[in-house]
């Protein structure tokens, strides 16, 4: 297999990009874990707090400041 200078540059760039890709993936995994934890917590709220959360969410979606 012949590797050209352009191939070498691309290979070095792609190999170097691995660290950034891993960091991005770790960040995504942390966000996913936080989202799942939040869903679990919300699922166990008493009815009155759940109503409050839904009202807050509705205000956010409607663009109402408060």
ChimeraX commands (.cxc) that place a marker at each C-alpha (Angstrom):
marker #1 position 0.00,0.00,0.00 radius 0.5
marker #1 position 1.33,3.38,-0.98 radius 0.5
marker #1 position 0.69,6.24,1.42 radius 0.5
marker #1 position 0.93,9.71,-0.03 radius 0.5
marker #1 position 1.81,12.88,1.84 radius 0.5
marker #1 position -1.90,13.82,1.77 radius 0.5
marker #1 position -2.74,10.43,3.27 radius 0.5
marker #1 position -0.16,10.98,6.01 radius 0.5
marker #1 position -1.61,14.38,6.89 radius 0.5
marker #1 position -5.13,12.95,7.01 radius 0.5
marker #1 position -4.02,9.99,9.11 radius 0.5
marker #1 position -2.25,12.21,11.63 radius 0.5
marker #1 position -5.31,14.52,11.85 radius 0.5
marker #1 position -7.67,11.61,12.36 radius 0.5
marker #1 position -5.45,9.94,14.95 radius 0.5
marker #1 position -5.11,13.22,16.83 radius 0.5
marker #1 position -8.89,13.74,16.72 radius 0.5
marker #1 position -9.46,10.59,18.80 radius 0.5
marker #1 position -8.85,12.42,22.08 radius 0.5
marker #1 position -11.38,15.11,21.19 radius 0.5
marker #1 position -13.92,12.48,20.13 radius 0.5
marker #1 position -13.49,10.60,23.41 radius 0.5
marker #1 position -13.91,13.83,25.38 radius 0.5
marker #1 position -17.09,14.65,23.43 radius 0.5
marker #1 position -18.42,11.15,24.05 radius 0.5
marker #1 position -17.68,11.38,27.76 radius 0.5
marker #1 position -19.51,14.70,27.91 radius 0.5
marker #1 position -22.51,13.20,26.12 radius 0.5
marker #1 position -22.52,10.25,28.50 radius 0.5
marker #1 position -22.51,12.59,31.51 radius 0.5
marker #1 position -25.46,14.55,30.04 radius 0.5
marker #1 position -27.33,11.30,29.44 radius 0.5
marker #1 position -26.70,10.14,32.99 radius 0.5
marker #1 position -27.92,13.48,34.41 radius 0.5
marker #1 position -31.03,13.36,32.22 radius 0.5
marker #1 position -31.86,9.82,33.32 radius 0.5
marker #1 position -31.31,10.71,36.97 radius 0.5
marker #1 position -33.58,13.74,36.60 radius 0.5
marker #1 position -36.30,11.60,35.00 radius 0.5
marker #1 position -36.03,9.06,37.81 radius 0.5
marker #1 position -36.29,11.81,40.42 radius 0.5
marker #1 position -39.25,13.42,38.67 radius 0.5
marker #1 position -41.02,10.06,38.43 radius 0.5
marker #1 position -40.97,9.76,42.21 radius 0.5
marker #1 position -42.29,13.24,43.05 radius 0.5
marker #1 position -45.51,13.54,45.01 radius 0.5
marker #1 position -48.53,14.74,43.00 radius 0.5
marker #1 position -48.43,18.35,44.25 radius 0.5
marker #1 position -44.78,18.78,43.29 radius 0.5
marker #1 position -45.38,17.11,39.92 radius 0.5
marker #1 position -48.18,19.60,39.22 radius 0.5
marker #1 position -45.78,22.44,40.08 radius 0.5
marker #1 position -43.16,21.02,37.72 radius 0.5
marker #1 position -45.72,20.73,34.92 radius 0.5
marker #1 position -46.86,24.33,35.48 radius 0.5
marker #1 position -43.24,25.51,35.37 radius 0.5
marker #1 position -42.65,23.57,32.17 radius 0.5
marker #1 position -45.79,24.96,30.59 radius 0.5
marker #1 position -44.69,28.52,31.47 radius 0.5
marker #1 position -41.27,27.85,29.92 radius 0.5
marker #1 position -42.82,26.51,26.73 radius 0.5
marker #1 position -45.24,29.44,26.49 radius 0.5
marker #1 position -42.39,31.93,27.01 radius 0.5
marker #1 position -44.00,33.33,30.15 radius 0.5
marker #1 position -41.28,34.81,32.42 radius 0.5
marker #1 position -43.29,33.92,35.58 radius 0.5
marker link #1:1,2 radius 0.2
marker link #1:2,3 radius 0.2
marker link #1:3,4 radius 0.2
marker link #1:4,5 radius 0.2
marker link #1:5,6 radius 0.2
marker link #1:6,7 radius 0.2
marker link #1:7,8 radius 0.2
marker link #1:8,9 radius 0.2
marker link #1:9,10 radius 0.2
marker link #1:10,11 radius 0.2
marker link #1:11,12 radius 0.2
marker link #1:12,13 radius 0.2
marker link #1:13,14 radius 0.2
marker link #1:14,15 radius 0.2
marker link #1:15,16 radius 0.2
marker link #1:16,17 radius 0.2
marker link #1:17,18 radius 0.2
marker link #1:18,19 radius 0.2
marker link #1:19,20 radius 0.2
marker link #1:20,21 radius 0.2
marker link #1:21,22 radius 0.2
marker link #1:22,23 radius 0.2
marker link #1:23,24 radius 0.2
marker link #1:24,25 radius 0.2
marker link #1:25,26 radius 0.2
marker link #1:26,27 radius 0.2
marker link #1:27,28 radius 0.2
marker link #1:28,29 radius 0.2
marker link #1:29,30 radius 0.2
marker link #1:30,31 radius 0.2
marker link #1:31,32 radius 0.2
marker link #1:32,33 radius 0.2
marker link #1:33,34 radius 0.2
marker link #1:34,35 radius 0.2
marker link #1:35,36 radius 0.2
marker link #1:36,37 radius 0.2
marker link #1:37,38 radius 0.2
marker link #1:38,39 radius 0.2
marker link #1:39,40 radius 0.2
marker link #1:40,41 radius 0.2
marker link #1:41,42 radius 0.2
marker link #1:42,43 radius 0.2
marker link #1:43,44 radius 0.2
marker link #1:44,45 radius 0.2
marker link #1:45,46 radius 0.2
marker link #1:46,47 radius 0.2
marker link #1:47,48 radius 0.2
marker link #1:48,49 radius 0.2
marker link #1:49,50 radius 0.2
marker link #1:50,51 radius 0.2
marker link #1:51,52 radius 0.2
marker link #1:52,53 radius 0.2
marker link #1:53,54 radius 0.2
marker link #1:54,55 radius 0.2
marker link #1:55,56 radius 0.2
marker link #1:56,57 radius 0.2
marker link #1:57,58 radius 0.2
marker link #1:58,59 radius 0.2
marker link #1:59,60 radius 0.2
marker link #1:60,61 radius 0.2
marker link #1:61,62 radius 0.2
marker link #1:62,63 radius 0.2
marker link #1:63,64 radius 0.2
marker link #1:64,65 radius 0.2
marker link #1:65,66 radius 0.2
view
